[in-house]
């Protein structure tokens, strides 16, 4: 696995039930990430949004955000669950963040230009076996009072197909990723990559280069895309067996577990809503109206500045 860019780590945020939990670093909540939608004609400027799962911010009420700062501390942004814009179609929730300051907050954004849209998936041939990684909150060792995201690694197993999202939503297109997860990673961003280098810090725009000595064959250069948002794991039922006894005692010696009994577990297959589902949520009418109003105000300011009579 190549080295993960620092900016990807800095795009990950933590979610908590309330401000006190965030200050304390309580072992509950989930993960989110920052997305940047480019401001029209203004290079390097973005509309910034926090993105997580609906079941994290609204379902479980973990709507408070914690972000790292350059001074080694954190800043907490308290929101109520109903302030988040929850999708009616996907297990995704979004909220605008307008008070970030790059001189204070140690953050970056995942630009929408990095998203693996349907066209990108088709043009680049993204498919089974492509390498992926996920950045999220490992609750048992997550930095406690500061955010220290961790990485998990895997491969695409099934391309988007319609699968259930739980009792609050209908089936949706979902990647199945052979990637282990656990509590706390809900809402984590998932990325795919291909590279011949040892570092993903380079230009994320795809390029092609000729194989030396040939004018026909092409090798792909760096490919590094936001694939989607992790929202669930496939459950699995395990049957208990015993080699020498028909009965197994727990370590406490209290509850007999019979051979053939079943326990619930996790399969190691992670469910990921694709990048285009996040883009669809970012196109929510309320968010779109806010962006349009901001652009109109900006254009008016520029017109006033260029008019010598104003």
ABEGO torsion letter per residue (X at the ends): XBBBBAAAAAABBBBBABAAAAAAGBBBEBBBBBBBBBBBGBBGBBBBBBBBBAAAAAAAGBABBBBBBAAGBBBBBBBBAAABBBBAABBBBBBBBAABBAAABBBBBBBAAABBBAAAAAAAGBBBGBBBBBBBBBAABAGGABBBBBBBBBBBABBBBBBBAEAABBBBBBBBBBBBBBBGABGBBBBBBBBABABAABBABBBBBBBBGBAABBBBBBBBBBAEBBABBBBBBBBBBBAABABBBBAAGABBBBBGBBBBBBAGBBBBBBAAAAAAAAABAAAAAAAAAAAAAAAAAAAAAABAAX
